[in-house]
Amino acid sequence: MMGDAMAGAPGHTPRRQHGKPNFDSFENSLRLLVPPALSTIRSRIDIEGLRSRWGSVVVATSNVNTTAFRRAGRELRGIASFAQVDGTSIPPDLADDLGATAVAMWASATTPQRMPIRFNGSLDPLAEAELHRFIRVHAQPLLQNYSWDLKSRLEG
C-alpha cells in the first residue's frame, strides 16, 4: 500500500482506501514466487522437467516418511528440488534407479545419462541431518573456481 505523497502538507486531507485488498490474487502471485517444498512425480519425464527448472532433484519413494522429507525440502529449498513418487508402486522407468525403498539424487552438475546417487542413510526413521549433509555435498559441482562470494555457501 502506497503512502499519500501530500501527507503533512497544509490544508491537505488524506485519501481514503476505496477498495478491499484482493487476497486471492496475492496468494496466487505468492505461489509463483515460492515453489512447493515437495512435488509429486509419476515418471522419469517429471524428473527431467524438475531438473530443467531447478537443477538438482531429490526423489523418494512413497515408503519414506512424507512429513520428514517435506521438512528437509523446506529447509534445503533453493539447493535442490524435492519430489516423491506418486502411489505405492514405482513406475517401471524409475525402478532401476530407486529400488524398493530409497532416496536418490540427480545432481545439477551431472549429465542426464548418469545414474542418480542413492542415499545410504537410515530411512525409517529418516535421518534428516545425514540427508541434509548428503544433499549439500552432492549438489556442489565436482570442480569450480573458488571466489569469495562462494565462501558463505560452501562453509555454511
Solvent accessible surface area in square Angstrom, and as a share of the most:
residue,aa,sasa,rsa
1,M,205,0.92
2,M,181,0.81
3,G,63,0.60
4,D,37,0.19
5,A,103,0.79
6,M,109,0.49
7,A,73,0.57
8,G,85,0.82
9,A,34,0.27
10,P,136,0.85
11,G,88,0.85
12,H,60,0.27
13,T,110,0.64
14,P,101,0.63
15,R,185,0.68
16,R,203,0.74
17,Q,114,0.51
18,H,177,0.79
19,G,49,0.47
20,K,191,0.81
21,P,80,0.50
22,N,101,0.52
23,F,134,0.56
24,D,104,0.54
25,S,55,0.35
26,F,124,0.52
27,E,85,0.38
28,N,83,0.42
29,S,58,0.38
30,L,82,0.41
31,R,153,0.56
32,L,157,0.78
33,L,138,0.69
34,V,68,0.39
35,P,33,0.20
36,P,99,0.62
37,A,12,0.10
38,L,31,0.15
39,S,26,0.17
40,T,75,0.44
41,I,1,0.01
42,R,154,0.56
43,S,30,0.19
44,R,77,0.28
45,I,137,0.70
46,D,51,0.27
47,I,0,0.00
48,E,66,0.29
49,G,29,0.28
50,L,10,0.05
51,R,29,0.11
52,S,96,0.62
53,R,163,0.60
54,W,120,0.42
55,G,18,0.18
56,S,3,0.02
57,V,0,0.00
58,V,0,0.00
59,V,0,0.00
60,A,0,0.00
61,T,3,0.01
62,S,41,0.27
63,N,99,0.51
64,V,3,0.02
65,N,79,0.40
66,T,52,0.30
67,T,79,0.46
68,A,7,0.05
69,F,0,0.00
70,R,84,0.31
71,R,105,0.38
72,A,0,0.00
73,G,2,0.02
74,R,141,0.52
75,E,99,0.44
76,L,1,0.00
77,R,95,0.35
78,G,80,0.77
79,I,58,0.30
80,A,8,0.06
81,S,17,0.11
82,F,4,0.02
83,A,0,0.00
84,Q,15,0.07
85,V,6,0.03
86,D,62,0.32
87,G,43,0.42
88,T,130,0.76
89,S,87,0.56
90,I,42,0.22
91,P,22,0.14
92,P,123,0.78
93,D,66,0.34
94,L,0,0.00
95,A,44,0.34
96,D,126,0.65
97,D,5,0.03
98,L,0,0.00
99,G,24,0.23
100,A,83,0.65
101,T,52,0.31
102,A,2,0.01
103,V,0,0.00
104,A,0,0.00
105,M,0,0.00
106,W,5,0.02
107,A,5,0.04
108,S,59,0.38
109,A,61,0.48
110,T,27,0.16
111,T,76,0.44
112,P,86,0.54
113,Q,154,0.68
114,R,117,0.43
115,M,124,0.55
116,P,15,0.10
117,I,46,0.23
118,R,109,0.40
119,F,15,0.06
120,N,144,0.74
121,G,21,0.20
122,S,56,0.36
123,L,36,0.18
124,D,137,0.71
125,P,110,0.69
126,L,14,0.07
127,A,23,0.18
128,E,44,0.20
129,A,84,0.65
130,E,95,0.43
131,L,0,0.00
132,H,35,0.16
133,R,172,0.63
134,F,27,0.11
135,I,0,0.00
136,R,102,0.37
137,V,77,0.44
138,H,65,0.29
139,A,14,0.11
140,Q,48,0.21
141,P,53,0.33
142,L,170,0.85
143,L,163,0.81
144,Q,68,0.30
145,N,143,0.73
146,Y,122,0.46
147,S,49,0.32
148,W,197,0.69
149,D,115,0.60
150,L,21,0.10
151,K,85,0.36
152,S,90,0.58
153,R,138,0.51
154,L,76,0.38
155,E,126,0.56
156,G,81,0.78
